[in-house]
Amino acid sequence: MIRSTAGRAATTAGLLLALGLTTTACSTGQESVKSGDASVATVSGKISITYLQKQGDQEYFVGEAAGAKAKAAELGVDLKVVNLGSDANKTVSEVQAAIAQKTNGVIIVVPDPAVGPQVVQTARDAKVALLTSDDQVCATGPDPAACAKSDLVARIGFSGQQMGTEVGRRAAQEYKKAGWSPADTRIISAWKQDVTVCGDRVKAAKEAFSTAAAQVQTIDVATDNTPTGAQDRVAATVTANAGVKHWIVWGCNDENVQGGVTALRNAGVSADNVAGVGLGAYLACKDWSGTQPSGMKAALFINGRDVGALAVQTMYDKLKNGKDMPAEAFAKTTMVDAATWKSAGVTCS
């Protein structure tokens, strides 16, 4: 979802005013608003859970939903999965709808972190358990990066720092194997810059690359986390840096890297002068399924099924047994490439 700065500020201000919060609320020391709140009662009968996902038609989230459904069936849980797309307004209305339908718990991947405080307040007022997956949500402000840790809602997903570190290390390996030099090499780092977990990933990638290889100039590219959005922005970046011979591409997800690699190919840069390291592998594997050389050299496989299953299990344990949810719980990751992606179990989008 792309909005103007003014529009985003107005939306954020409206949410804060509606909740009686200020932009400094994240550091006031208020009581944490989490799914582990004692006001959430255990459930003696059949448990009902609603899983709200942004971009529910994206391959990763399709897998996440499948994993959640499989775990729900195993546990005897009534699960409803809702695709929010990129609509922040739909996020709030679907939370309200789930509560009206007497759901016991809500698991959510928010399209926009600015709706976090309103979502948390709505769940707390209804005494409904709340858990986030993938992206962080702050209970007391619109920006999870500026939020006190005690005010972050419990989350199931992946460690942004760990993922970024693995991507940066693999990019460094590709760089050194190719024998490139800093003088004629640039790194494209592409991500949606208001998504906290994205920032964690690309920052860690840069740090890991610098430690393992060399100081190579990095060009930060703001995108909407989609392949076409990344392709358009990277194309403009390549045009503005016509003298660069070698390119390294990483980003928040496979979409950013695939878009970047495509833009470079369209600009006439050969595959052997591109080292893309994806994050997800569900799009990267498409390049490896063909016969043409690709600038997509590797990708970190993140299995959405594992996250969906773990999220449902965590919510079930809370609702059935009163077990407190961990602040964060992470699923495993695996680095794959053209030779290993099939044996790792990657499903191509």
N, C-alpha and C positions, 0 to 999 in steps of 0.2 A: 504494500500500500504506500503510495507516494502522496504527500501533502505538502503544502507550502509551509514555511516556517511560521508564518503568522497564524495559519489555520491550526497547526499543531499546538502552538502556544495557547490559542483560545480554547481548544478542546481540553488541554491539560488544566488550565485555570478553572474552567467550568467544573471539571471533576473534583478539583480540590475544594472549591467553594461549596459544592453540593455536599461534601463530606465534612465541612467545617475544618479543613486542614490547611496548613501553610506549607510552603516549599521547604521549611526547616524542620518539618515534623519528623523526618526520618532519624533525627539525632536528639529527640527530646527525651528519650528514655521511657516512652509510653509502654504499657504492657504489650508484649508481642501478640499479634493477631495471627495465630497459626491453626492448622488443622488439628494439632494436638491439644487444643483448648479443652479444658475439662467440661465445658458446656455442651460438647458433642457427646451424645449418649451412645452406648453400645446398642446393637440391634439383636434382638433375640430371634426374630423370624427371618424371612428371605431378605437379602440385602439388594438394594437397588443403587446402581452407580451410573452416572452420566459422564461420558468422556467427550469433551469439547476440544476440537482440534482446528488450528489454523491450517490453511492449505491442505485440506484433507484429501485432495486428489493427487498430491505429490507422492512419489513412490515411497519415500521414507515413511510418511505418515500413513500410507495405505498399509505398509508392513506393521507399523505401530498399532493400528486398529486391529489387524489380524491377530497380533500377539495378545492384545487386550481381550479380544473375544474368546480366544482359545483358553486363556487363563480363567476368564469368567465362567466359561462352560465347565471347566474342571472344578471350580469352587462352588458351582451352583448359584452364581450371582446373576441378577437381571441387569444387563448392561445395554445402554443406549449410546451410540456414537454419533456425534453431530459434526458436520463440516462447517466451520465458521468462515472459510475462505480468508479474505483479508479485511473483513468488516468489523471494526471495533464496536460499532453500535449493536451489531448482531450478537457480539460477545455478551454484553450485559443482558440483552433480552432473552438469550438462550439460558443464561444462568437463572434468571427469574422464572423462565418456563420450567426448567428442571425442578426448581424448588416447588413450584405450583403443582407439579406432577408427583410430589412426595419422594423425590430422590433422597437417598441417605448420604450420598457423597458425590462431590464433583471433582473430576480430574480435568485440568485445563491447560491447553497450549494457547497463550494469548496472541492475537495478531499484532497487538500494540500494547506495550507495557504501561502506557498511560492509563489504561482502564483498570490496572491492578487494584488500586485502592477501592474503587467502586465494587469490583468483583468480591474482594475480601469482605467489605462491609456488608454486602448483600448476603453472603454465606454466613457470616457471623450472626447477623440479625435473625436468620432462620435456623441457627444452630445446626447447620449442615457442614459436614467435614469437607475441607478443601485441600487439594494437592495439585501442584503444578508438575508438568513434565516438559522436558527440553529447555524452555526459556524461563528465566527467573521472573518473579513478581514481588514487588514491594507492597507491604500492607499499608504503608503510611505516606507514600509519595509515588510519582509517576516514573521515576528513574531508578531501577534496581542498582545501578552502579553507584549511586549516591546514598544508598539505603544502609542503615545499620544492619549488621548480620542478624540480629535478633528480630528484625522486622521483615525478613525475607520469608516467604511462604515455603514450606517444605517442598523439595523438588526431586524428581526422578529424571535421570538423563545421562549425560556424559560430562566428564570434566573438560571444560573448555581449554584449560591450561595444558592438560595432558594431551588432548587431541592436537592442539596447535604445536606442541613440542614435537610430536611424532611427525607431523607434516613438515615442519622446519628441518628436522634431521634428515628426512628422506630427500627433501629438496637440496640440501647440502651435499648428500651423496651423489645425486644426479649432476649437480654443478661440478663437483670435483672429478667425477668420472668423465664428463665431457671435456674437461681441460679448459674451461672458460676463464676469463679474467674479469675483475671488477670494472675495468675501464670501458668495456663494450657490452656489459651485461646489466640488465635492470630487472628488478622484482616488481611484479604487479600484485598488490595485495587488495583484494576486492571484497567488500562486504556492505551490508546495510548498517549504517553507522549509529543507529539508535537502538540496536539490539545488543544487549550487554554480553550475551554469550558469544556473539560474533567478535566483538572487540577482544574478549579474552583469548579467543582462538588465534586471531591474526597477530596479536601482540606476542603470544608465546611462540608462534612460528618464527617471527622475526628474531627473537632472542635466541632460539635454538639454532637457527641458521647461522647467525653471526658467531656463535660459540663454536660451531662445528666446521665452518668453512671460512668465510671472510666477510668484511664489511662491503656489501654491495648496495648501491642506492635503491631504496624502496619507493615506489610510487603508489600512494594510497588512492584507491578508486572507490568512490561512493556509488553503490548500486541499490537495487530493490530486491536483491537476492534471487533474481530469476535469470535464466540463461539469456534471454533477449535483452534484458536490462543491462546485464554485465557485458554482453557483446557490444552494445551501443557505446557504453562508456569506455570500454577498453579500446575500441576502434579509434575513438577520438584521442586516447592517450598514445596509441601507437603512431598516429599521424603527427602528433606533436613531438615525437621523439624518433624521428626518421633515421638518425644516425646509430641507433642501438642495433647490435647484431644478434645478441642472444637474450632470450626472455625466460624468466622463471615466473610461474603463475600459481598463486594459492589464494584461498579465500575462506569465507564462512562455510561454504557448502559446495557440493558438486556443481550446482547451477552456476555459481560464479566462475569456477575454473573452466567448465565446459564453454561458457560464454566467452571467456578470455582466450582460450585456445582456438575457438572458432574465428574470433576476430583477427587473431594473428595469422591464421591460415588464409583468411580472405584478403589479408593485406600482403600476401605473398611470402610470408616467413615460412621457411621449410620446417618440417617436423623435427629435424635433428638440431634446430636452433631454438627449440621450445622445450621447457621442462615444466609441465603442469602436474601438480600434485593435488588431487581432488580430496573431498571430505564427504564421504557417503558411499562412493563407489557405484551407486545405482545408475548414474549417467556415464561415468568413466568407462564402465564395462561395455557400453555400446561402441565406443571407439575400438575396443580390443576385440570385438566380435567380427569386425570387418577385415579386409586384406590390405587396406591402405595404411601407411605409416601415420602415427599420431603423435602430437605433442603432449598428449596425456600420458605421462610416464608411470604414474602410480596413484593410488587413492587410499585413504583410510576408510576401511569398511566399518560403518556404524549401523548396527542392526536394529531397526525400529521395533521389530517384534520383541526383542529383549526388553526394551524400555516399556512398551505397552503392557507386557506381562508383569514386569516388576511393579509398575504403577498400580495395577489392579490388585496384586498381592498385598502391597503396602496399605492400600485403602481398605481392603478386606480385613487385614490384621487389626487396623484401628477400629473399624466398626464392629467387628465380631468380638474381639478380645480386649479392646481398649489400649492396645499397644501404641505408644507414642511413635509418630513418624520421625525418621531421621531428618536432619536439616537438609542433607543431600545424600542420594545413593546413586552409584554409577554403574552402568553396564559396560561390558568389555568392548574393546576395539581391536581391529586387525589391519595391518598394512598389506595391501594387495597390489598386483600389477597384471600385465597381460598374461603372464604365465601361471598365476596363482588364483585369480579371482573365482574361477569355476569351483575349484576344490574348497574354497573358503565359504561357498554357499551364497554368493552374491546373486541377487535377482535383478536383472536389468529392467530399467523403466521402459 
